[in-house]
């Protein structure tokens, strides 16, 4: 009977310590450059919500709209629209009809950097061919993939060797 009286407080303590250790890290999401199909401020909200839906554990994401000083824990997206020969260069047939049928595609390049405690940690880089807008599955998949590559279990951040350097 005694062992049961001691077991309950010990289990409660272990669960509370485990809950503290598993508290997610809040990251602010910033973007330099706009995603196709979004207005100026909408890209950041889309990125933050997609990153939250990417399935990485231990992180939460909130949009940061042009803060005066950058938050210490943040994700910075650098987005560039590159020229794409399928829609930005030569036209050999009437493009408006084809664009209505297949949509306009954009070659998107993104560099995603992680900062913790105000210190740069790591980055990932990717390219995708997207149409743009909130309903574009290719764009959503691109954001999800870069998020997992950066913060997932086998992502770039988890691959950093945090052990102290060995002295010769």
C-alpha positions in Angstrom: 0.0 0.0 0.0 2.9 2.4 0.8 4.3 2.0 -2.7 1.1 3.3 -4.3 1.2 6.5 -2.1 4.7 7.3 -3.3 4.1 6.3 -6.9 1.4 8.9 -7.6 3.5 12.0 -6.6 6.6 10.6 -8.4 4.6 10.0 -11.6 3.1 13.5 -11.4 6.5 15.1 -10.9 8.0 13.1 -13.9 5.1 14.1 -16.1 5.4 17.8 -15.2 9.2 17.7 -15.9 8.6 15.9 -19.2 6.0 18.6 -20.1 8.5 21.4 -19.4 11.2 19.7 -21.5 8.8 19.3 -24.4 7.6 23.0 -24.5 7.7 24.1 -28.1 10.0 26.9 -29.2 8.1 29.9 -30.7 9.6 31.2 -33.9 8.7 34.4 -35.7 8.4 34.1 -39.5 9.8 36.9 -41.7 10.0 37.1 -45.5 12.1 39.2 -47.9 10.3 39.0 -51.2 6.8 38.1 -52.0 5.3 34.8 -53.1 3.4 34.7 -56.4 -0.4 35.1 -56.0 -0.2 36.9 -52.6 -0.3 40.6 -51.7 2.5 42.2 -49.8 1.6 41.1 -46.2 -0.2 37.9 -47.0 3.0 35.9 -47.8 4.2 35.9 -44.2 0.8 34.7 -42.9 0.7 31.9 -45.5 4.3 30.9 -44.7 3.7 30.8 -40.9 0.5 28.7 -41.3 2.1 26.3 -43.8 5.1 25.8 -41.6 2.8 25.0 -38.7 1.1 22.4 -40.8 4.4 20.8 -42.0 4.4 18.3 -39.2 7.6 19.3 -37.4 7.4 19.0 -33.6 8.8 21.3 -31.0 8.2 24.5 -32.9 5.4 27.1 -33.2 5.3 29.7 -35.9 3.9 33.3 -35.8 4.1 35.9 -38.6 6.4 38.9 -37.9 5.4 41.9 -40.0 8.4 44.2 -40.4 9.5 44.4 -36.8 11.8 47.3 -35.8 14.3 44.9 -34.3 14.4 41.3 -35.4 13.1 38.8 -32.9 15.8 36.6 -31.4 14.1 33.3 -32.4 13.1 33.6 -36.0 12.9 32.1 -39.5 13.9 34.4 -42.4 12.7 33.5 -45.9 14.5 35.1 -48.8 12.3 34.6 -51.8 13.1 35.3 -55.5 11.1 34.8 -58.6 13.4 33.6 -61.4 12.8 33.8 -65.1 11.1 30.6 -66.5 11.2 29.8 -70.2 7.7 28.4 -70.1 6.1 31.7 -69.3 8.6 34.6 -69.3 10.5 34.2 -72.5 9.6 33.4 -76.2 6.1 32.7 -77.1 5.5 30.4 -80.1 1.8 30.1 -79.7 -1.0 32.2 -78.2 -0.2 32.2 -74.5 -3.4 33.6 -73.0 -5.4 30.5 -74.0 -2.7 28.2 -72.9 -2.3 30.1 -69.6 -6.0 29.8 -68.9 -5.8 26.1 -69.6 -2.6 25.2 -67.7 -1.9 28.3 -65.6 1.2 30.5 -65.4 4.1 28.9 -63.6 6.9 30.7 -61.8 10.3 29.4 -60.9 10.6 30.2 -57.2 13.9 30.2 -55.3 13.9 30.3 -51.5 16.6 30.4 -48.9 15.3 29.8 -45.3 17.5 30.7 -42.4 17.1 29.8 -38.7 18.1 32.2 -35.9 17.9 31.2 -32.2 18.8 33.6 -29.4 19.7 36.2 -32.1 22.4 33.9 -33.4 22.4 32.4 -37.0 22.1 28.6 -36.8 21.7 27.1 -40.3 19.9 27.4 -43.6 18.2 25.4 -46.3 17.8 26.3 -50.0 15.3 25.1 -52.6 13.7 25.8 -55.9 10.2 25.0 -57.1 7.9 25.6 -60.1 4.7 27.0 -58.7 1.5 28.8 -59.9 1.1 30.8 -56.7 -1.7 31.5 -54.4 -3.1 29.8 -51.3 -4.6 26.9 -53.3 -1.4 26.0 -55.1 -0.5 22.5 -53.8 3.0 22.7 -55.3 3.7 25.9 -53.3 2.3 24.4 -50.1 4.4 21.3 -50.6 7.5 23.4 -51.3 7.1 25.3 -48.0 6.3 22.0 -46.1 9.5 20.3 -47.6 11.8 23.3 -46.7 10.3 23.4 -43.2 11.0 19.7 -42.7 14.5 20.0 -44.2 15.3 22.8 -41.7 13.5 21.7 -38.5 12.4 18.1 -39.0 13.9 15.1 -37.1 16.5 14.6 -39.8 16.7 18.3 -40.7 19.6 20.7 -41.0 19.2 22.1 -37.4 19.2 18.6 -35.8 22.4 17.7 -37.9 24.4 20.5 -36.2 27.0 19.0 -33.8 26.4 20.9 -30.5 29.1 19.1 -28.6 32.1 21.2 -27.5 35.1 21.2 -29.8 37.9 18.8 -28.8 41.2 20.4 -27.9 44.3 18.9 -29.4 
